[in-house]
Amino acid sequence: MNNFVQYYMDARKKDSKPENRQLIFTAVARSIAEMGTIEDLKSLVSYYESEWGKNFDEENNIA
């Protein structure tokens, strides 16, 4: 896990509202565009997608 993904995770812990998830992702992605690498972005997208799947399953009571 890289620092950008960790930052995203920390920000989501502080603000776990579903409607703010995309805003947080966008802010971190912009930071990656300025200071990161394509690998950083791939890691963030991978985590974001896995988080969405997990949240979708929990909200819809899917085991």
Residue pairs with C-beta under 8 A, 6 or more apart in sequence:
1 43
1 47
2 36
2 39
2 40
2 43
4 28
4 31
4 32
4 36
4 40
4 43
4 44
5 43
5 44
5 47
7 28
7 31
8 24
8 25
8 28
8 44
8 47
8 48
9 47
11 24
11 27
11 28
12 21
12 24
12 51
15 24
18 55
21 51
25 44
25 48
28 44
29 41
29 44
32 40
32 41
32 44
33 41
56 62
57 63
